[in-house]
């Protein structure tokens, strides 16, 4: 009783109605409870995709967040307040050597419009090791669906690694009777006889960047960045075989669970099974 009278006196002192005070207190408690539920849902997803961005989280949790009355802006605010927003880091390691004796091919996809899976594949190599144990990841990605078709982890930049990634991609093809273009940079690995013979044997046309412009192979660069920043960021593995197993697990999650903005928040696997959706394109920034 004394506590209520004390509270009433305090409210009068500050010119606040007691009912308004209790209502505000209840609302604040509800907001905290909602935020706690949102954080729990986000943490469950980030167990397998630890660096998944807020927009992708919103897409995956859309129906659940709607039940809680949480929109995209509120989700951003909750994650920011709890220091759970993803801050991307950039690292750079040269993996392309275009000064070699092999033939360099023309760019066949510069003005192409991606309308179906397995119309264009893009390939690239990215550095995933450390000073003591250098490791390189070779990827072959479908430009339309963003599905990773083949990969290889190697401790050198030898063309054998890119060849193994291409062989895996060819084995994974779903639409084998349709024409396919393979696009890459002008690196030694892709111009080598080993790689070119694989393309010819499987009737795959070869396309290459014609100048040093990362945008000419933007899709491959983007997928490389996703794997490095969202899946293996901060992971220290010194064994190539162990890293290969880890990458295989990450790619499985990426292909089947991670939504893509350019695919209207569908997963690469979902996009690869259809050809009706017109994808968003990567805009060139000046």
C-alpha positions, 0 to 999 in steps of 0.5 A: 500500500505504501509502495503504491502511494509512493509511486502515485506521489512520484508520478504526480511529481513528474506529471505522469498518470500512474496508469500510463506508467504501468502501460509503458512498463508493460509495453517495454516488457513485451518489446524485450520479450519479443526481442529475446524471441527474435534473437533466439530464432536468429541464433538458431539459423546462425548455428549453420550460417554464422555470418548470414546478413539481416536481409537474408535472415528476414527472408528466412524468418518472414512468417515467424517475424510477422507473427511477432509483429516484427518488420525488417527495420525492427529486425535491424534495430534488434540486431544492432542493439545486440551487436549482431549485425554482420560487418564484412571484412575484405582480404586480397590475395593474388591468384591470377597470372595472365602472363603466359604463353597459352591462348586467351579467349574472347568474352562471350557473356559481356552482353548476355542475359541469363535466362536459365540454369546451365547457360553460363558457368563462372569459375574463379580461384580464391585464397583460403589458407594462411602463411604457414599453410597456403590453400586455394579454393577453386569454384565453378558456379552457375551464373543463373541459379548461383548454385556451386556446381563443383569445387576443389581445395588445393595447397597450390595454384596448379591447374589440376585443382581447377580441373578437378572442380570442373570435372565435379561440375560436369558430373553434377550437370542436370541439363546435359543436352543444352548449350553451355558457356564457361567463363573465367579470368585469363589465368594460367589455370583456365588457359592451360591445355588440361583445362581447355581439353576438358571444355572441348571434350564436353562441348563447353564454349570458353569465354574469358575476361578481356581486361582487368575488371573484377566486374567482368567476373562479378558473380564468381567474385561474389560467391567466393566472398560469400563462402569466405565471409559467411561460412569459413571466416575465422576458421583455422584449418591446416589440413587440406583434406579437413578443409575440403570436408569443411568446404563440402559441408558449407557448400551443401548449406549454401546450395540448399539453405542460403537465400540469394537476393538476385534470385528473389530470396530463393536458394540456389537449389530452388533456382536451379530446378526452374527457369521462369524467374528472371534474375536480378543483375549485378549493377556496376558501381562507378 
